[in-house]
Amino acid sequence: MSQLLSWMNMMAGLILFFSMSGISSWVMFSTPQAKIFPFMLGILLLGNAAYLALGRGEFLSRRA
């Protein structure tokens, strides 16, 4: 279950970063001030994905 949450958090964070970039034609956040909240949310989601991925591996290594 934590692996699924990790993947979902990672995908949501990457979609947020992609929507803030100028690569796509669908720019959702046009001003720099509007990009602050999605940037912090993307960092939080990617950090949470890394924590879930690393935390699960650490838990399994302790049980062995």
N, C-alpha and C positions, 0 to 999 in steps of 0.2 A: 504494500500500500504506500509506503514512504517513497518507493521508487517511482510510482505513478505520480505522486504529488511533486516530486522533484522534477520530473519531465514536464508536467503542466506548468510549474513555476518558471522553468527555463524557457519554455515556448512563449509564455505570456510576456516575460521580460524582453525576449528578443523581438517579438512583434511590436512592443512599445518602442524599443530603440529604432526599429526599422521605420516605424511611422513618424518618428521625429527627424529622421535623416532626410536629406534631399534626394535620395536615390529614387524613391517611389513618386508616382504622380499624385497619389492621394495623401497630401500633407494635412494632417489633422490639427497640428499645432503650429500656427503660422508665426507667432511672435516669440521672442526669447523668454518672455515672462510666462507664457503658456506652457513652455517646455520644462519648467522646473519640477512641477508635481509628477508628470510621467517619468522624468529622469530618476527622481528619487524612488518612485514606485518600482521602476525597472531594476535599479540597483538592489532594492530590498528583495524582489522576486528572485533575482539571480543569486544573491547571497543566501537566501533561504534554500534554493535548489542545491547549492554547493554544501550547505550545512546538512541537509537531509541525505545527500549522497555520501558524504564523508562520515556522518554520524552513524549510518547504518553499517558501514564497513568496520568502523571501530567497535561497534557493539558485537559483531560476529567474531572479531579477533579476540575479544575478552572472554567469550564463552569457550573457546577452544582450549 
